[in-house]
Amino acid sequence: MHRSGAEIALSLGVVALGIGVAAVTATLPSEGGYAGIGPNFIPAVVGAGIILLGVWLGFEAFTGGWRKRVDEEEAFRPAPFLWVSAGLFAHMLLIGWAGFVVAGTVLFACVARGFGSRRLIRDLCIAIALSVGIFLFFVKLLNVNLPGGWLAPLLGGAGI
Protein backbone atom coordinates (compact mmCIF):
# COMPACT_ATOMS: atom_id res chain seq x y z
CA MET A 1 0.00 0.00 0.00
CA HIS A 2 1.32 3.41 -1.02
CA ARG A 3 1.53 6.08 1.71
CA SER A 4 2.92 9.43 0.72
CA GLY A 5 4.47 11.56 3.44
CA ALA A 6 3.47 14.71 1.53
CA GLU A 7 -0.18 13.62 1.34
CA ILE A 8 -0.24 12.81 5.06
CA ALA A 9 1.45 16.10 5.96
CA LEU A 10 -0.96 18.11 3.82
CA SER A 11 -3.93 16.27 5.33
CA LEU A 12 -2.73 17.04 8.84
CA GLY A 13 -2.11 20.65 7.84
CA VAL A 14 -5.70 20.99 6.60
CA VAL A 15 -7.01 19.51 9.86
CA ALA A 16 -4.81 21.95 11.81
CA LEU A 17 -6.13 24.85 9.74
CA GLY A 18 -9.70 23.75 10.50
CA ILE A 19 -8.92 23.53 14.20
CA GLY A 20 -7.42 27.03 14.04
CA VAL A 21 -10.57 28.37 12.38
CA ALA A 22 -12.70 26.64 15.02
CA ALA A 23 -10.58 28.08 17.83
CA VAL A 24 -10.92 31.63 16.51
CA THR A 25 -14.63 31.06 15.92
CA ALA A 26 -15.05 30.10 19.58
CA THR A 27 -13.93 33.61 20.54
CA LEU A 28 -16.69 35.27 18.47
CA PRO A 29 -19.99 36.22 20.11
CA SER A 30 -22.79 33.71 19.64
CA GLU A 31 -25.76 35.88 20.52
CA GLY A 32 -28.13 36.07 17.61
CA GLY A 33 -30.33 39.01 16.83
CA TYR A 34 -33.68 38.66 15.16
CA ALA A 35 -32.29 35.94 12.90
CA GLY A 36 -31.49 33.67 15.85
CA ILE A 37 -27.92 32.95 14.75
CA GLY A 38 -24.86 34.90 15.76
CA PRO A 39 -21.79 36.06 13.87
CA ASN A 40 -19.99 32.83 14.74
CA PHE A 41 -22.35 30.54 12.80
CA ILE A 42 -20.87 30.69 9.29
CA PRO A 43 -17.23 30.60 10.49
CA ALA A 44 -18.16 27.52 12.56
CA VAL A 45 -19.63 25.83 9.48
CA VAL A 46 -16.51 26.70 7.47
CA GLY A 47 -14.22 25.41 10.26
CA ALA A 48 -16.16 22.14 10.47
CA GLY A 49 -15.98 21.77 6.69
CA ILE A 50 -12.22 22.30 6.67
CA ILE A 51 -11.76 19.74 9.45
CA LEU A 52 -13.93 17.21 7.56
CA LEU A 53 -11.95 17.83 4.39
CA GLY A 54 -8.68 17.24 6.25
CA VAL A 55 -10.00 14.02 7.78
CA TRP A 56 -11.17 12.84 4.34
CA LEU A 57 -7.79 13.65 2.79
CA GLY A 58 -6.10 11.80 5.67
CA PHE A 59 -8.31 8.75 5.13
CA GLU A 60 -7.41 8.78 1.44
CA ALA A 61 -3.69 9.17 2.24
CA PHE A 62 -3.71 6.24 4.68
CA THR A 63 -5.76 3.90 2.46
CA GLY A 64 -3.67 3.88 -0.68
CA GLY A 65 -3.07 7.48 -1.60
CA TRP A 66 -5.19 10.17 -3.14
CA ARG A 67 -7.31 8.88 -5.98
CA LYS A 68 -7.42 10.16 -9.55
CA ARG A 69 -4.24 12.17 -9.40
CA VAL A 70 -3.04 13.69 -12.65
CA ASP A 71 0.11 12.54 -14.35
CA GLU A 72 3.26 14.39 -13.39
CA GLU A 73 3.56 16.03 -16.82
CA GLU A 74 0.04 17.48 -16.43
CA ALA A 75 0.36 18.49 -12.79
CA PHE A 76 0.87 22.20 -13.43
CA ARG A 77 -0.14 24.17 -16.48
CA PRO A 78 0.75 27.85 -16.32
CA ALA A 79 -2.00 29.22 -18.61
CA PRO A 80 -4.98 28.19 -16.43
CA PHE A 81 -3.14 29.37 -13.32
CA LEU A 82 -2.48 32.74 -14.94
CA TRP A 83 -6.13 33.13 -16.06
CA VAL A 84 -7.47 32.44 -12.57
CA SER A 85 -4.82 34.66 -10.97
CA ALA A 86 -5.59 37.47 -13.42
CA GLY A 87 -9.27 37.16 -12.55
CA LEU A 88 -8.55 37.43 -8.83
CA PHE A 89 -6.32 40.47 -9.26
CA ALA A 90 -8.81 42.11 -11.62
CA HIS A 91 -11.56 41.54 -9.06
CA MET A 92 -9.49 43.19 -6.35
CA LEU A 93 -8.73 46.16 -8.58
CA LEU A 94 -12.24 46.60 -9.96
CA ILE A 95 -14.53 46.03 -6.99
CA GLY A 96 -13.85 49.39 -5.35
CA TRP A 97 -14.64 51.66 -8.30
CA ALA A 98 -16.41 49.50 -10.91
CA GLY A 99 -18.56 47.67 -8.39
CA PHE A 100 -19.36 44.13 -7.35
CA VAL A 101 -21.22 43.14 -10.52
CA VAL A 102 -18.48 44.23 -12.94
CA ALA A 103 -15.71 42.74 -10.78
CA GLY A 104 -17.62 39.49 -10.30
CA THR A 105 -18.32 39.22 -14.03
CA VAL A 106 -14.64 39.63 -14.90
CA LEU A 107 -13.64 37.12 -12.22
CA PHE A 108 -16.14 34.52 -13.45
CA ALA A 109 -15.09 34.94 -17.09
CA CYS A 110 -11.39 34.60 -16.24
CA VAL A 111 -11.95 31.52 -14.06
CA ALA A 112 -14.13 29.92 -16.77
CA ARG A 113 -11.34 30.54 -19.30
CA GLY A 114 -8.80 29.11 -16.87
CA PHE A 115 -10.92 25.98 -16.59
CA GLY A 116 -10.90 25.62 -20.37
CA SER A 117 -14.03 27.41 -21.60
CA ARG A 118 -13.71 29.05 -24.99
CA ARG A 119 -17.27 30.47 -25.05
CA LEU A 120 -16.73 34.04 -23.87
CA ILE A 121 -20.22 35.38 -24.69
CA ARG A 122 -21.93 32.52 -22.87
CA ASP A 123 -19.58 32.90 -19.90
CA LEU A 124 -20.23 36.65 -19.72
CA CYS A 125 -24.00 36.14 -19.82
CA ILE A 126 -23.84 33.59 -17.01
CA ALA A 127 -21.42 35.78 -15.06
CA ILE A 128 -23.66 38.85 -15.31
CA ALA A 129 -26.74 36.88 -14.27
CA LEU A 130 -24.95 35.34 -11.28
CA SER A 131 -23.28 38.60 -10.22
CA VAL A 132 -26.51 40.60 -10.38
CA GLY A 133 -28.39 37.86 -8.55
CA ILE A 134 -25.80 37.62 -5.78
CA PHE A 135 -25.57 41.41 -5.55
CA LEU A 136 -29.33 41.86 -5.20
CA PHE A 137 -29.57 38.97 -2.72
CA PHE A 138 -27.00 40.53 -0.43
CA VAL A 139 -28.10 44.16 -0.83
CA LYS A 140 -31.89 43.78 -0.89
CA LEU A 141 -32.53 40.67 1.21
CA LEU A 142 -29.60 40.54 3.63
CA ASN A 143 -29.14 44.31 3.80
CA VAL A 144 -25.38 44.00 3.27
CA ASN A 145 -23.82 46.90 1.42
CA LEU A 146 -21.76 45.91 -1.59
CA PRO A 147 -20.17 48.43 -3.94
CA GLY A 148 -22.62 49.21 -6.73
CA GLY A 149 -20.06 50.98 -8.88
CA TRP A 150 -20.94 51.82 -12.46
CA LEU A 151 -24.17 49.84 -12.40
CA ALA A 152 -25.63 51.34 -9.21
CA PRO A 153 -28.12 53.53 -11.15
CA LEU A 154 -29.34 50.47 -13.08
CA LEU A 155 -29.66 48.45 -9.87
CA GLY A 156 -31.89 51.00 -8.20
CA GLY A 157 -29.09 52.84 -6.42
CA ALA A 158 -28.33 49.68 -4.44
CA GLY A 159 -25.03 49.27 -2.68
CA ILE A 160 -22.63 51.80 -1.32
Legacy VTK file of the C-alpha trace (Angstrom):
# vtk DataFile Version 3.0
C-alpha trace
ASCII
DATASET POLYDATA
POINTS 160 float
0.000 0.000 0.000
1.318 3.414 -1.017
1.531 6.078 1.706
2.922 9.431 0.721
4.473 11.560 3.439
3.475 14.707 1.526
-0.180 13.624 1.343
-0.244 12.813 5.062
1.447 16.103 5.963
-0.960 18.112 3.824
-3.931 16.265 5.330
-2.734 17.041 8.844
-2.114 20.646 7.839
-5.702 20.989 6.598
-7.010 19.506 9.860
-4.808 21.949 11.815
-6.128 24.848 9.740
-9.705 23.755 10.497
-8.918 23.529 14.200
-7.424 27.030 14.044
-10.572 28.374 12.376
-12.699 26.639 15.019
-10.581 28.084 17.828
-10.921 31.631 16.507
-14.630 31.061 15.916
-15.048 30.100 19.577
-13.932 33.612 20.536
-16.689 35.269 18.472
-19.987 36.223 20.114
-22.787 33.707 19.640
-25.759 35.877 20.519
-28.128 36.068 17.612
-30.331 39.012 16.834
-33.680 38.655 15.163
-32.287 35.936 12.896
-31.486 33.675 15.848
-27.921 32.953 14.754
-24.865 34.902 15.762
-21.787 36.058 13.869
-19.991 32.829 14.737
-22.355 30.544 12.802
-20.868 30.694 9.288
-17.235 30.600 10.486
-18.156 27.523 12.564
-19.628 25.832 9.483
-16.505 26.698 7.474
-14.220 25.409 10.261
-16.164 22.142 10.468
-15.984 21.770 6.690
-12.216 22.303 6.670
-11.762 19.735 9.446
-13.927 17.207 7.564
-11.948 17.833 4.388
-8.676 17.240 6.253
-10.000 14.015 7.776
-11.170 12.840 4.341
-7.793 13.645 2.792
-6.095 11.796 5.673
-8.310 8.749 5.128
-7.406 8.782 1.437
-3.695 9.168 2.240
-3.710 6.237 4.685
-5.757 3.900 2.464
-3.675 3.882 -0.680
-3.070 7.483 -1.605
-5.192 10.171 -3.144
-7.315 8.883 -5.979
-7.416 10.158 -9.550
-4.240 12.171 -9.405
-3.042 13.692 -12.648
0.112 12.543 -14.347
3.256 14.385 -13.385
3.559 16.029 -16.817
0.042 17.483 -16.425
0.364 18.495 -12.786
0.865 22.203 -13.434
-0.142 24.175 -16.480
0.749 27.850 -16.324
-1.998 29.217 -18.608
-4.985 28.191 -16.426
-3.141 29.372 -13.319
-2.481 32.744 -14.938
-6.129 33.131 -16.062
-7.473 32.441 -12.565
-4.817 34.658 -10.967
-5.593 37.472 -13.416
-9.274 37.161 -12.552
-8.551 37.428 -8.832
-6.317 40.468 -9.260
-8.808 42.110 -11.621
-11.564 41.537 -9.062
-9.494 43.188 -6.345
-8.725 46.161 -8.583
-12.245 46.604 -9.961
-14.528 46.032 -6.986
-13.849 49.394 -5.351
-14.639 51.657 -8.299
-16.408 49.498 -10.907
-18.560 47.666 -8.389
-19.355 44.132 -7.347
-21.224 43.139 -10.520
-18.480 44.235 -12.939
-15.712 42.743 -10.775
-17.624 39.488 -10.304
-18.321 39.219 -14.029
-14.641 39.633 -14.897
-13.636 37.121 -12.217
-16.140 34.518 -13.454
-15.093 34.943 -17.093
-11.394 34.595 -16.241
-11.950 31.522 -14.064
-14.126 29.920 -16.770
-11.343 30.542 -19.296
-8.799 29.112 -16.873
-10.916 25.978 -16.589
-10.900 25.620 -20.367
-14.033 27.405 -21.601
-13.712 29.052 -24.993
-17.265 30.471 -25.054
-16.735 34.042 -23.869
-20.216 35.383 -24.688
-21.935 32.519 -22.867
-19.579 32.901 -19.895
-20.226 36.649 -19.718
-23.999 36.144 -19.819
-23.839 33.587 -17.008
-21.424 35.785 -15.064
-23.658 38.849 -15.311
-26.742 36.884 -14.267
-24.947 35.340 -11.279
-23.278 38.596 -10.217
-26.513 40.604 -10.384
-28.394 37.857 -8.547
-25.803 37.625 -5.782
-25.570 41.414 -5.549
-29.332 41.856 -5.196
-29.573 38.975 -2.724
-26.995 40.534 -0.428
-28.098 44.157 -0.832
-31.894 43.779 -0.892
-32.525 40.667 1.207
-29.604 40.535 3.627
-29.143 44.312 3.801
-25.375 43.998 3.271
-23.817 46.900 1.420
-21.758 45.914 -1.586
-20.174 48.432 -3.936
-22.622 49.215 -6.734
-20.057 50.982 -8.881
-20.937 51.824 -12.460
-24.172 49.838 -12.400
-25.633 51.343 -9.210
-28.123 53.533 -11.152
-29.344 50.469 -13.078
-29.658 48.450 -9.875
-31.887 50.998 -8.205
-29.092 52.841 -6.417
-28.334 49.678 -4.443
-25.032 49.265 -2.677
-22.626 51.801 -1.317
LINES 1 161
160 0 1 2 3 4 5 6 7 8 9 10 11 12 13 14 15 16 17 18 19 20 21 22 23 24 25 26 27 28 29 30 31 32 33 34 35 36 37 38 39 40 41 42 43 44 45 46 47 48 49 50 51 52 53 54 55 56 57 58 59 60 61 62 63 64 65 66 67 68 69 70 71 72 73 74 75 76 77 78 79 80 81 82 83 84 85 86 87 88 89 90 91 92 93 94 95 96 97 98 99 100 101 102 103 104 105 106 107 108 109 110 111 112 113 114 115 116 117 118 119 120 121 122 123 124 125 126 127 128 129 130 131 132 133 134 135 136 137 138 139 140 141 142 143 144 145 146 147 148 149 150 151 152 153 154 155 156 157 158 159
